[in-house]
Amino acid sequence: MINFLILPLLIPFLTAILLIFCSKNVVLQRWVAGISAFINVAVAFLLVQKVRNNGIQTLNLSSWEAPFGITLVSDMLSALLVLTTTIIAFACVIYSFKSIGIEREKYFYYPALNFMIVGVIGAFSTGDIFNLFVFFEVLLMSSYVLLVLGGTKIQLRETIKYILVNVISSALFVIAVAYLYSVVGTLNMAHISVRLSELGQSGIITVIAVLFLIIFGLKGGIFPLYFWLPGSYYAPPAPVMALFGALLTKVGVYAIMRTYTLFFIHDTGYTHQLLMILSIITIIVGVVGAIAFSDIKKIIIYNIIVAIGVILFGVSVMTPDSLAGSIFYLIHDMIIKSGLFLLIGIIIAITGTSHLRKFSGLIKRYPGLGWTFFIAALVLAGIPPFSGFVGKVLIVKGGFESEHYWGGAIILGSSLLVLFSVMKIFINGFWGTPQNFAGESKVPVRKLLIAPIILVTISVLYGAGSEFIFPYILQAAETLANPSIYIDAVLKEW
């Protein structure tokens, strides 16, 4: 048992409380939020190394032994996602200094951001299914604030839709947990897995598995439950879009990964086949949306949906290669999507529009912005040797090994269409006749570029250094493929 794994939770939690009391001092808020986010990156990195060297780390809160108390668990998957979350949070914080606006900063923007990070990291770290619900609610309540902050018409409209969807999904979550508890008599995830292996996957367990897929699919944005996502993610400013696109849907995806590799593994012929079908349809729907729209926000948002389908296809196949590929691709997508959202935020700040037909020729005045976007587009599409390529190859390999050739072929085909969708932005927006835009001289492009350049650079290094990173990914995938490793670490001698 180690107290160190609660630090990534405590740092943003205490920071958020502190920032509430200095909400009108914007300069102080920026310094505190920035330093706190950077420290959390360092702490998360040390946690990853701790898990790498010493195996899965657990913490029984209030010294109540598992499975009777609440347990925090940091396996390699959890630790890597916590590290990725802290990196994205740091980038979004420093980007916000010059983009979010003083009015939002005075009205609890940084406290809400930190509370959301608490919820995200808590969801990745908990070993208790009800506690997962609690952390979901923490991140959702914070996201309501971030989505509505600014009070524009589109924000108010989309916030109402977003709240309604999540209130319904949260109610279903409680019902699903209650059903599961009535069958297995425990809330500890490792203990649930043990009880389910003893009981076998009866009809009621399959129903509960499908209910969890509906709940997490609604939060993660899989077909046909993605309907709320394009509008809600379109409404907020760029750094909030980046946080939502990189983190919120991925918590839902992580929850599916965890439950469908730890709980519902005794009748994969039904549950995982259903997940596979939905993931393939999700890819197709996302690709159609990405190539159909001429709005740069919508193009990147629909690419989120594509990535969700790709990741969950790897989970549904359930081979060691496909699981490793899903983990690798999940981390890749979190980093590059946040970078792309920050880049299109700069484009919108310069041009005053998100519609491709209303601007062109940006590369002549802003070459740094243009070439950073070009590299990010290649990374997103999975062009070798970038990180998207490595993850997709492993997922497709797992699909072919398990004879799901059509799924692997659709993923390969989607890569070309994803590339087309983002290169459409580069060709139409950055090439062509340069235009003058009102107020562009006031946009601090060089300072705004710092955060997306950090994220794009990390993403490039993530792909180029995949040989160094891959042992970490394999360790994470091994825990998913062999649940007994997780169970033994949590329950120990119980």
N, C-alpha and C positions, 0 to 999 in steps of 0.2 A: 504494500500500500504506500502511495506517494502523494503528498499534498501538492506537488509541483503541477500536476495536470489541471488543477482548478485555477491556476494563475491566468491563463488566457481568458477565462470567464470573469475573474475578479477585476482585472485591469480596466476593461471597458465599462464594467458596472460601476466601479468607484469613480471613474472619469465622468460618466454620465451624471452621477449624483453631484459631483463637484461643479460641473458646468451649468447645472440648473441654477446654482446660486450666483453665477457671474454671467448671466445671459445677456446683459446689456454691454458688457465689456468685450467687444468683438475681438480685439487684438489678443487679449488674454485667452479667450476661448480657442483661437487658432493655435496658439502656442501649446496649450495644454492638450488639445485634441491631436495635434501633429506629433508631439513628443510621446504621448501615450500610445498612439498607433504604431510608432516606430519601435517602442519598447516591446509591444505585443508581438511584432514580427520576430524579434530576437528571442523572446520566450518560446514562441511556437516552434522556431527552428531548433532550439535546445530540446524541446519535447520530442520532436521527430527523431533526433539523435538518441535520446533516452530510450525510445521505443525500439529503435534499430538495434541498439546494443544490448538491451535488457529484456526485450519482449513486451507483451501487452502490460500496460500500467492500469491499475484500478485504485479507486478511492471510495471507501464506504463512508458516506456522510454521517456525522454524529456517531461514528464507530458502531453503527448497526450493521452486523455482518450480512452479506448477501446470502439468500435472496430476500431477507426480511426488511432491509432498509433500502434507501436510494443509493445506487452505485453509479459513479462516473467511470467510464471505460475509455481508455485511449489505446486502440490498436493502431496499426500503421495506416489504415484507411482513414480513420478518424483524425489522426495526427496530421496527415498530409492535407486533408481538407481544412483543418483548423489553420495550418500554415498558409494555405492558399487564400483563405478568408482574410487573414490579417494583412497579407500583402495587398489585396484588392482594397481593403478598408483604408490602408495608409495612402494608396494612390488616389482614392476618391476624396480623402480629406484634404490632401495638398492641392488637388485640382479645384476643390470647392473654394479655396481662399480667394481665387480670382474669377469665379464664375457664378457662385450661387446667389450672391447679392447680400448686402448688409441687412436688409429687412428680414430675410429668412434667417440669417445668422442670429439676429436678436430674438427671434421667436423659437428658440429651442431646437434649432436644426442639428447642432452637434450632439446635444444630449439624446435626441431621438435616434441619430445615426449610431451612437454607441450602444444604446439599448437594443437596437436591431442586431448589432454584432453579437451582443450577449446571447440573444435568442438563437442566432445561427450557430455559434460555437457550442452553445448548450445542446442544441439538437444533434450536432455531430458527436458530442462527447457523452451523452447520457446512455446508461445501460438499463433504463427503466422505461417501459412503453408509455406509462401515464406521464412520466416526467417529459417524455418526448412531446406529448400534447401540450404540456405547460410551456415548454420552450417555443413551440410553434406559436402559441398565443402571445408570448413576449415579442417575438419578431414581427408578428402580424400587427399588434397594437402600435408598435413603433413605425411600421411601414404605412399605417393609416395616416400618421402625423406627417411623414415625409411626402406622401402622395398628395395630401391636401394643402400642404404648406405653400403659400403663395396665393391661393384663393382664386385662380383663374377659372373661367367657366368650364373648360374641358377637364380640369383637375377635379372640380366639385362633382361633375357628372360621372367621371370614371371612378372616383372614390366611393360613391354610393353603390355602383355595380360591384366594385372590388370587395367592399364590406359585406354586401349581401351574399356573394359567392363564398366568402371565407367563413361567415357565420354559419351557413348551411354545412360546409365541409367540416367545421369544428364540431358541430352538433353530431354529425355522423361519426366523427372520430371518437367521441365519448361513447356513443352507442356501440361502436365496434370494439373498443377496449372493454366495455362492460360484458359484451357477449364472450369475448376471449377469456376474460377473467372467470366468467361463470363456468367455462369448460375446463380451464387449466388451474384455476385457483392461485395464480401468482401474476405479478406484474414485471418481475425481473426478466429481462430479455433472454439471458442464458438459461434461466430456470424454465421459461416458457418453451424454449427449444427442447429441453429434456423431457418435459411433460408431453409435448406433442409427439416426440419420438416414441414414448411409451403408449400413447393413445392411438397413434396412427392417424392418417388424414381422412377422417370420416366426412360425411356429407356436410355437417355443420361447420367443420373446419374449412372446407372448401368454400362455403358461403362466406365465412369470415375473411378468408383470403381475398375473395373477389371484392368484398366490402372495403378492405384496406386498399386494394388497387384503385377503387373508385375515389377514395378519400385522397390518397397520395397522388393519384393521377390528376385530380382536380387542382391540387396545389402545385404539381409539377408541370401541368400543361400538356398531357398526352391526349391524343384523339379519343373520343369526341369532346373532351372536357377542357379544351384550350380556348374556348370561345371568349373568355374574359380577358385573356392575356394581351392580344395586340392593342386593344384600347387602353387598358390600365397602364401598360408599360410605355405607351406613347405620350401620356399626359405630363409626367414630371420633368424637371430639368435634367441635364445630362448626367451629373454625378449620381443622382438618385436612380436614373435609368440604368446606369452601370451597375449599381449595387443590386437593383432588382433583377436585372438580366443575368448577372453573374451568380447571385447567391440564392434568391428566394426560390426560384424553380428548382435549383439544384438540391435544396433541402428536401423537397418532395421526391426527387430522383434518388437521393441517398436513402430516404426512408423505404422506398421500394427495394433498393439494392439490399438493405439490411434485413428486411422482413422476408424477402423472397429467397434469401440464401441462408437464413438462420431459422425461420419458423416453418414456412410452407414449402418444404422440400420433399414431401412424401408422396405427392401426386402431381409431379411436374408435367405429366402428359396433358393435364387440363389447365392448371393455373399458368404455367410458363408458356404453354402454347397460346393461350389467350393474350398474355403479355407480348408475345412475339408478333401476333397479328396486329395488335394495337400499335406497337412500335413501328412496324412497317407502314401502316396507314399514316401515322404521325409524320414520318419522314416525307411521304408523298405530299401530304397537305402542306407541310412547311416549305417544301421546294416550290410547289405551285404558287404559294403566297409570295415567296422571295423573288421569283422571276416575274410575277404579275404586276407588282407595285412599282411606282416611280418615286415613291417617298422614301428617303434614305433611312428614316427611323423604322418604317414598316419592313424594309428589306432586312435590316439586322434583327428585328424582333422575330420575323418568321424564320430566320436562320437559327434562333434559339430553339424553336420547335423542331427543326431538323435534327439538331444535336441531341435533344432529349430522346428522339426516336432511335438514333444511332446508339446511344449509351444503353438504353433499355433493351435493344435487340441483343447486345452482348450479354446482358444479365439473363435474358430469357434462354439463351443457348446453354449457359451454365457449364462451359468447358474452362479449364485453367487459362487458355489463351484468350478466350472471349472476355472473361472476367478481368484479366490483366489489361486488355485493351480498353474495356469500359472505364476502368479506374484511370488509366493514362489519359483517355480522351476526355473524361469528366474534368480533370484538372486543367488540361489544355483549354477546354472550352470556357471554363470560368475565367481564366486569365485573358484570353484573346477577346472574348465578348466584352469584358469590361473595358479593355483598351479601345475597341472599336466604338463603343458608345461614347467614350470620352472624345474620340477623334471626330465623330459626327456632331458632337456638341460644339466643337470649335468651328466646324463648317457652318453650322446654323448660326452661331454667334457672328460670323463674318458676313454671311449672305442674308440673314434675316428670314430664311426659308429652309424647309426640308425637302422641297420638291425639286427633282433633278432637272426639270425643264426650265427652271428659273435661274440657273447659274451655270457658269462654265469658266474655263481658263484659270482656275485657282492656282495651278502649279507654277505659273509664271511669277506670281507675287509671293507664294508660300510654298517653296520647293520642299522645305523640311516637312510640312504637313502632308504634302502630296506623296512623297516617297515613304514616309512612315505608314500612311494608309495603304500604299501599294504592298509593302511587306506584310502588313497585318492581313490584307486580303489573301495573300498566298498562304500564310500560316493557317487562316481559317479554313480555306478550301482543302488543305492537306496535301499541298505540293511537296514532293521530297526535296530536302531532308527535314522539313519542318515538322513540328510536333503533331499536327493533325494527321499526317501520313502514318506515323508510327502507331497511333491508337487505332485508326481505321484498319490498317493491315492486320493487326492482331484480332480485331473483332470479325473481320471477313474470314480470316484463317479459321477461327473457331466455328463460324457458320458453315464453311465448306467441310470442315472435319466432321461436323454433325449432320452433314448432308442437307443443310438448309441453303441450297445454292441460290434460290430466288431472292432470299433476304440479303445475302452477300452481294449479289448482282445489283440490287436496288441501292444499296449503300455506295457501291462504286459509281453507279450512274449519278447518284445525288451529288457526289463530289464535284463533278463537272458542272452541274447546274448551280451549285453553291458558288463555284468560282465565277460563273457567268453573272450571277446576281450581284456580287460585290465588285467585279471588274466593270460592270455597268456604271457603278458610281464613279469609279476612277476615270473611265474613258469620257463619260458625259460631263462630269463635274470638274475634273482637273484639266483635261485637254480642251481645245477649242478657243474661241475668242475671249480674252480677258474682259471682265466687266468691273465697273465701279459700283460699290455698294455703300449706301448711307450708313455711317457709323462704324465702318470697318476699322478705321484708324484708332478707335477706342478699345479695340479688342486686343488684350495682351497675349498674342499668339505664342510667343516664345515661352512665356511663363506657363501657359496652359499646356504646352506640348510636353512639359517635363514628366507629368504623370503617365500619359499614354506611351511615351517613349520608354519609360521604365517597364511598363507592362509588356509592350511588344518585344523589348529586349529580353526580358525573362522568358517569354514564350519561345523566342528563337533559340535561346540557350537551352531551354527545356527539350526542344527537339534535337539540337546539335549534340547535347550532352546526354542523350537518352541511354547510352551504354552505362554511364555512371549512375543515372537515376533508376534504371530498371530494377536493380536489386530491391529497392524500396517498394516499387510497384508489385514485384513478385511476392514480397512479404505480405503486402495488403491483400493480394489476390488469394494467397494461400489460406488466409483466415476465412475468406468468403467461401472458398471451395471446400474447406474442412472445418465445419462449425465446432468440432470438439476442441480445437485450439482456443477459440473464444470462450467456450463453456468452461473449460478447465481453468483458464486464467481468472474468470469471474467467481466461480463457485469454489475453486480450490479444493479444500478437504471436506466440503459440506456433504 
